[in-house]
Amino acid sequence: MKQTLAVFVLCSIAIPALAEEPVIENATARQSGGGWTVSVTLSHPDTGWGHYADGWRVLDMAGKELGLRVLAHPHEHEQPFTRSLSGVQVPDGTTQVQIQARCLVDGWSQDTYVLTLP
């Protein structure tokens, strides 16, 4: 009985930690030179080097990757936080793109943020 209770308690603690995907709070884009600069504000319950939001990418509406921003360290004391990526090549005539965030432990989020380009 004690073993069953211990397993239940451990599973109850671990499941919520794995279920929290990075959330894109906001995103903006502006034309810059020959490409676009995309700025993304995201939040994630980073706990340190073992579990943090480690990147986001810009996708066209069909899911083709247009740019990738790697986040090289955790932001456990800076939430939400904003980072930018310049030089994103968006095909002419594109009116919307998707932003998808990634977590070091859980991988790419299921949800994307749709950004209408100015």
C-alpha positions as CSV (number, residue, x, y, z in Angstrom):
1,M,0.0,0.0,0.0
2,K,2.8,2.4,0.9
3,Q,4.5,1.8,-2.5
4,T,1.2,2.5,-4.4
5,L,0.7,5.7,-2.5
6,A,4.3,6.8,-3.1
7,V,4.0,6.1,-6.9
8,F,0.7,8.1,-7.0
9,V,2.3,11.0,-5.2
10,L,5.3,11.1,-7.4
11,C,3.2,10.8,-10.6
12,S,0.9,13.6,-9.3
13,I,3.9,15.9,-8.9
14,A,5.6,15.1,-12.2
15,I,2.6,15.3,-14.6
16,P,1.9,19.0,-14.2
17,A,5.6,19.9,-14.7
18,L,5.6,18.1,-18.1
19,A,2.3,19.5,-19.2
20,E,3.2,23.2,-19.2
21,E,4.1,24.2,-22.7
22,P,5.6,27.6,-23.4
23,V,2.9,30.2,-24.1
24,I,3.3,32.9,-26.7
25,E,1.8,36.0,-25.0
26,N,2.4,38.4,-27.9
27,A,4.3,38.7,-31.2
28,T,5.1,41.6,-33.6
29,A,6.8,41.8,-37.0
30,R,8.3,44.7,-39.0
31,Q,10.1,44.8,-42.3
32,S,13.7,45.3,-41.9
33,G,16.1,45.5,-44.8
34,G,15.5,42.6,-47.1
35,G,13.6,40.6,-44.4
36,W,11.5,40.8,-41.3
37,T,12.3,41.2,-37.7
38,V,10.0,39.1,-35.5
39,S,9.7,39.8,-31.7
40,V,8.0,37.2,-29.5
41,T,7.0,37.5,-25.9
42,L,6.6,34.1,-24.2
43,S,6.2,32.6,-20.8
44,H,7.1,29.2,-19.4
45,P,7.7,28.0,-15.9
46,D,11.5,27.6,-16.4
47,T,13.1,25.8,-13.5
48,G,16.7,26.1,-14.6
49,W,19.1,24.4,-17.0
50,G,17.2,21.1,-16.9
51,H,13.8,22.5,-18.0
52,Y,13.2,25.8,-19.9
53,A,11.8,27.3,-23.1
54,D,14.6,26.8,-25.5
55,G,13.3,28.3,-28.7
56,W,10.6,29.5,-31.0
57,R,10.2,29.5,-34.8
58,V,8.3,31.3,-37.5
59,L,6.3,29.1,-39.8
60,D,4.2,29.9,-42.9
61,M,0.6,29.0,-42.7
62,A,1.4,25.6,-44.3
63,G,3.9,24.8,-41.6
64,K,7.2,25.5,-43.5
65,E,9.8,26.9,-41.2
66,L,10.9,30.4,-42.1
67,G,13.1,31.2,-39.1
68,L,14.3,29.7,-35.8
69,R,15.3,31.6,-32.6
70,V,17.3,29.4,-30.2
71,L,17.1,30.5,-26.6
72,A,20.4,29.5,-25.1
73,H,19.6,29.7,-21.4
74,P,16.7,29.6,-18.9
75,H,14.7,32.7,-17.9
76,E,13.3,31.5,-14.6
77,H,13.6,35.0,-13.1
78,E,12.4,36.9,-16.2
79,Q,8.8,35.9,-17.1
80,P,7.4,36.7,-19.5
81,F,10.3,37.7,-21.7
82,T,10.8,39.0,-25.3
83,R,13.4,38.0,-27.8
84,S,13.7,39.0,-31.5
85,L,14.9,37.3,-34.7
86,S,15.9,39.4,-37.7
87,G,16.4,38.4,-41.3
88,V,13.3,36.2,-41.5
89,Q,12.5,35.7,-45.2
90,V,8.8,35.8,-45.7
91,P,7.5,35.2,-49.2
92,D,5.9,38.1,-51.0
93,G,2.2,38.2,-50.6
94,T,2.2,36.5,-47.2
95,T,-0.3,38.1,-44.8
96,Q,0.0,35.8,-41.8
97,V,2.6,33.6,-40.2
98,Q,2.6,31.2,-37.2
99,I,4.9,31.3,-34.2
100,Q,5.5,28.0,-32.4
101,A,7.5,27.7,-29.1
102,R,9.6,24.9,-27.8
103,C,10.6,23.5,-24.4
104,L,13.8,21.6,-23.7
105,V,11.9,18.8,-22.0
106,D,8.5,18.6,-23.9
107,G,9.5,19.7,-27.4
108,W,7.4,21.8,-29.7
109,S,4.1,23.2,-28.4
110,Q,0.9,21.9,-30.0
111,D,-0.5,25.4,-30.3
112,T,0.8,28.1,-32.6
113,Y,0.3,31.9,-32.4
114,V,-1.0,33.4,-35.7
115,L,0.5,36.7,-36.4
116,T,-1.0,39.0,-39.1
117,L,1.8,40.9,-40.8
118,P,1.5,44.7,-41.0
